[in-house]
């Protein structure tokens, strides 16, 4: 017998069926209006437990995708040589595989998390804070897993995050940046972009 969709329900309608609804997010203030309009929920700002030591670095923009991936590989190698871990955020599985090829070409060992191996990815991303490690991850890979810094990594500057493509919502970019410098740890982030990125082309 064939399959037929009888009805559909949006996430918003599904969640509204709960008697009690609450949540926590580091970027909730940016969507406070939407949360009120859709769910009737107000947003309260809670100050961080410890002052943030997150450092922003200047954006780097290249003409081509190839130049961008080469620069990302150079930056990842520089952090690796300092003993700092690097988390590189990409928007798609195809981008993760393209970057992986460039990292392999320069002889840089790395892990690729692109939501293809769900069971292993939380464990892999939890190790992404070990000294000198390089991890490539799509948006969905390892979300919700805290990246704990390995011994001595905080003294070296903490986790470094590289964003390789902007998103339609800056909130998603900030979620990636927020993977570093948590709970008073040190950390830094930067964006390495290309004029050929899909958001610019669209």
C-alpha positions as CSV (number, residue, x, y, z in Angstrom):
1,X,0.0,0.0,0.0
2,X,1.2,3.5,-0.8
3,X,1.9,6.2,1.7
4,X,-0.1,9.3,1.8
5,X,0.2,12.4,4.0
6,X,-3.1,13.1,5.7
7,X,-2.1,16.2,7.6
8,X,0.8,18.3,8.6
9,X,1.7,20.3,11.7
10,X,4.4,23.0,12.0
11,X,6.9,23.0,14.8
12,X,5.3,26.2,16.1
13,X,1.8,24.6,16.4
14,X,3.3,21.4,17.8
15,X,5.1,23.3,20.6
16,X,2.1,25.4,21.4
17,X,0.2,22.2,22.4
18,X,2.4,21.9,25.5
19,X,0.9,23.3,28.8
20,X,4.3,24.7,29.8
21,X,6.9,26.1,27.5
22,X,10.3,27.6,28.2
23,X,13.8,27.5,26.9
24,X,17.3,29.1,27.1
25,X,19.5,30.4,24.4
26,X,22.5,32.7,24.1
27,X,20.9,34.4,21.1
28,X,17.2,34.6,22.2
29,X,17.1,38.4,22.6
30,X,17.5,38.7,18.8
31,X,14.2,36.8,18.2
32,X,12.3,38.1,21.2
33,X,9.6,39.6,19.0
34,X,9.1,36.2,17.2
35,X,9.0,34.3,20.5
36,X,6.3,36.7,21.8
37,X,4.3,36.7,18.6
38,X,4.4,32.9,18.0
39,X,4.4,31.5,21.6
40,X,3.4,34.4,23.8
41,X,6.7,34.1,25.7
42,X,8.7,37.0,27.0
43,X,12.5,36.9,27.0
44,X,14.6,37.8,30.1
45,X,18.3,38.6,29.8
46,X,20.6,36.7,32.3
47,X,24.1,38.1,32.6
48,X,26.9,35.6,32.1
49,X,28.3,33.8,35.1
50,X,31.8,35.1,34.3
51,X,32.9,38.0,32.0
52,X,33.4,37.0,28.4
53,X,37.0,36.9,27.1
54,X,35.9,36.2,23.5
55,X,38.1,38.1,21.0
56,X,36.9,39.1,17.5
57,X,39.4,39.2,14.7
58,X,39.0,41.1,11.4
59,X,37.1,39.5,8.5
60,X,39.2,38.1,5.6
61,X,37.5,38.1,2.1
62,X,38.8,36.4,-1.0
63,X,37.8,36.5,-4.7
64,X,37.4,32.7,-5.1
65,X,36.4,29.7,-3.1
66,X,39.8,28.1,-3.7
67,X,41.6,31.1,-2.3
68,X,39.2,31.0,0.7
69,X,39.8,27.3,1.5
70,X,43.6,27.8,1.1
71,X,43.5,30.7,3.6
72,X,41.4,28.7,6.0
73,X,43.9,25.9,5.9
74,X,46.8,28.4,6.5
75,X,44.9,29.8,9.5
76,X,44.1,26.4,10.9
77,X,47.7,25.3,10.6
78,X,48.9,28.5,12.4
79,X,46.6,27.7,15.3
80,X,47.6,24.1,15.3
81,X,51.3,25.1,15.5
82,X,50.5,27.3,18.5
83,X,48.8,24.3,20.2
84,X,45.4,25.9,20.0
85,X,42.3,23.9,18.8
86,X,40.4,25.2,15.8
87,X,36.7,24.7,15.0
88,X,35.8,25.6,11.4
89,X,32.1,26.1,10.6
90,X,30.8,25.4,7.1
91,X,27.3,25.6,5.7
92,X,27.0,22.3,3.8
93,X,28.3,18.8,3.5
94,X,29.8,19.7,0.1
95,X,31.8,22.6,1.7
96,X,33.0,20.3,4.5
97,X,34.3,17.9,2.0
98,X,36.0,20.6,-0.1
99,X,37.7,22.0,2.9
100,X,38.8,18.6,4.1
101,X,40.6,18.1,0.8
102,X,42.5,21.3,1.3
103,X,43.4,20.4,4.8
104,X,44.6,17.0,3.7
105,X,46.7,18.6,0.9
106,X,48.6,20.6,3.5
107,X,49.0,17.6,5.7
108,X,46.8,18.8,8.6
109,X,45.1,16.1,10.5
110,X,41.4,16.9,11.2
111,X,37.9,15.6,12.0
112,X,34.9,16.3,9.8
113,X,31.5,16.5,11.4
114,X,28.7,16.9,8.8
115,X,25.8,15.1,10.5
116,X,26.5,11.9,8.6
117,X,27.4,10.0,11.7
118,X,25.1,11.3,14.4
119,X,26.1,8.8,17.2
120,X,29.8,9.6,17.0
121,X,29.7,13.3,16.4
122,X,28.8,14.5,19.9
123,X,31.8,12.6,21.2
124,X,34.1,14.0,18.5
125,X,33.0,17.6,19.0
126,X,33.4,17.2,22.8
127,X,37.1,16.5,22.0
128,X,37.4,19.5,19.7
129,X,39.0,21.6,22.5
130,X,42.1,19.4,22.8
131,X,45.4,21.1,22.0
132,X,46.2,21.5,18.3
133,X,43.0,19.7,17.1
134,X,41.2,20.8,14.0
135,X,37.5,20.2,13.6
136,X,35.3,21.0,10.6
137,X,31.6,21.1,11.3
138,X,28.3,21.9,9.6
139,X,25.6,23.9,11.5
140,X,23.8,20.8,12.7
141,X,26.8,18.7,13.7
142,X,27.4,18.4,17.4
143,X,25.0,21.2,18.4
144,X,24.4,21.3,22.1
145,X,27.7,19.7,23.0
146,X,30.0,21.7,25.2
147,X,33.6,21.9,23.9
148,X,35.8,21.6,26.9
149,X,39.4,22.9,26.6
150,X,42.2,20.4,27.1
151,X,45.0,20.9,29.6
152,X,47.0,24.2,29.0
153,X,44.8,25.3,26.1
154,X,43.3,28.2,27.9
155,X,46.8,29.6,28.6
156,X,47.5,29.5,24.9
157,X,44.4,31.5,23.9
158,X,41.7,28.9,24.0
159,X,39.5,27.6,21.1
160,X,39.7,29.5,17.8
161,X,36.5,29.5,15.6
162,X,36.5,30.2,11.9
163,X,33.3,31.0,10.1
164,X,33.6,30.2,6.3
165,X,30.3,31.6,5.1
166,X,27.7,34.0,6.4
167,X,24.1,32.9,7.0
168,X,20.9,34.7,6.2
169,X,20.4,35.2,10.0
170,X,23.3,36.7,11.9
171,X,22.0,34.8,14.9
172,X,23.3,31.5,13.4
173,X,26.7,33.1,12.9
174,X,26.8,34.2,16.5
175,X,25.8,30.7,17.6
176,X,29.0,29.4,16.0
177,X,31.1,32.2,17.5
178,X,29.7,31.4,20.8
179,X,31.2,27.9,20.8
180,X,34.5,29.5,22.0
181,X,35.3,31.4,25.2
182,X,32.6,29.9,27.3
183,X,32.4,30.1,31.1
184,X,35.2,32.6,31.4
185,X,37.7,30.7,29.1
186,X,39.7,32.5,26.5
187,X,38.9,32.2,22.8
188,X,38.7,34.0,19.5
189,X,36.8,33.9,16.2
190,X,37.1,35.3,12.7
191,X,35.3,35.0,9.4
192,X,37.1,34.0,6.2
193,X,34.8,34.6,3.3
194,X,34.6,34.6,-0.5
195,X,32.9,36.7,-3.1
196,X,31.7,33.4,-4.6
197,X,29.8,32.4,-1.4
198,X,26.2,31.5,-2.0
199,X,24.7,34.3,0.2
200,X,26.6,36.9,-1.9
201,X,25.7,35.2,-5.2
202,X,22.0,34.9,-4.3
